[in-house]
Amino acid sequence: MADSDDKPVIEPFPDKEGTGWHVIIRYPHGHERRIDGFASRGDAVDWIVENGSQLDEWPDRSDPAQSDPS
C-alpha cells in the first residue's frame, strides 16, 4: 500500500495573465503537470473533484516494473 506522501498533490491557481485558472498536479518524485483552460476557480475545483481520484501516483522511474511503456 502506498503512503499518503506517494500521492500527487492537486491545486488550482489563477493564470498570471488574463482571468483564467489552471490546475497543477505535483507528483512525489518532482514531476509537475499543468492542466489549462478553466474559466473560474470553481471550474478548476470541479475538475479536481471529478478527476482527482483517477490519478495514480507517478511511477518511480528507478523501478523498471513501473516504467512507462511508451
C-alpha positions as CSV (number, residue, x, y, z in Angstrom):
1,M,0.0,0.0,0.0
2,A,1.3,3.5,-0.9
3,D,1.9,6.1,1.7
4,S,0.0,9.3,1.5
5,D,3.3,11.0,0.6
6,D,3.2,9.0,-2.6
7,K,0.0,10.6,-3.8
8,P,0.0,13.6,-6.2
9,V,-1.0,17.0,-4.8
10,I,-3.5,18.8,-7.0
11,E,-4.2,22.5,-6.6
12,P,-6.0,25.3,-8.6
13,F,-4.1,28.5,-9.4
14,P,-5.1,31.7,-11.2
15,D,-3.3,32.4,-14.5
16,K,-0.7,35.2,-14.3
17,E,-2.3,36.8,-17.3
18,G,-6.0,37.1,-18.0
19,T,-8.8,35.8,-15.9
20,G,-8.5,32.0,-16.3
21,W,-7.4,29.3,-14.0
22,H,-5.2,26.2,-14.2
23,V,-4.6,23.1,-12.2
24,I,-1.1,21.9,-11.1
25,I,-0.5,18.3,-10.3
26,R,2.7,17.7,-8.3
27,Y,3.9,14.1,-8.2
28,P,6.0,13.0,-5.3
29,H,9.2,12.4,-7.4
30,G,9.3,16.0,-8.5
31,H,7.3,15.9,-11.8
32,E,4.6,18.5,-12.3
33,R,1.8,18.6,-14.8
34,R,-0.3,21.7,-15.7
35,I,-3.9,21.5,-16.9
36,D,-5.0,24.8,-18.5
37,G,-8.3,26.1,-19.7
38,F,-10.6,26.7,-16.7
39,A,-12.8,29.8,-16.7
40,S,-13.0,30.1,-12.9
41,R,-11.6,28.6,-9.7
42,G,-14.9,26.7,-9.3
43,D,-14.4,25.0,-12.7
44,A,-10.8,24.0,-11.7
45,V,-12.0,22.7,-8.4
46,D,-14.8,20.8,-10.1
47,W,-12.2,19.2,-12.4
48,I,-10.1,18.2,-9.4
49,V,-13.2,16.6,-7.7
50,E,-14.2,14.7,-10.8
51,N,-10.7,13.6,-11.9
52,G,-8.5,13.6,-8.8
53,S,-9.3,10.0,-7.7
54,Q,-8.3,8.8,-11.2
55,L,-4.8,10.0,-10.9
56,D,-2.3,7.3,-10.0
57,E,0.9,8.0,-8.1
58,W,3.7,9.0,-10.5
59,P,5.7,5.9,-11.4
60,D,9.1,5.6,-9.8
61,R,11.4,5.8,-12.8
62,S,14.1,3.9,-11.0
63,D,11.9,0.8,-10.7
64,P,11.8,-1.0,-14.1
65,A,8.5,-2.6,-13.1
66,Q,6.9,0.8,-13.1
67,S,8.5,2.3,-16.2
68,D,6.3,3.9,-18.8
69,P,5.9,1.5,-21.8
70,S,5.6,4.4,-24.4
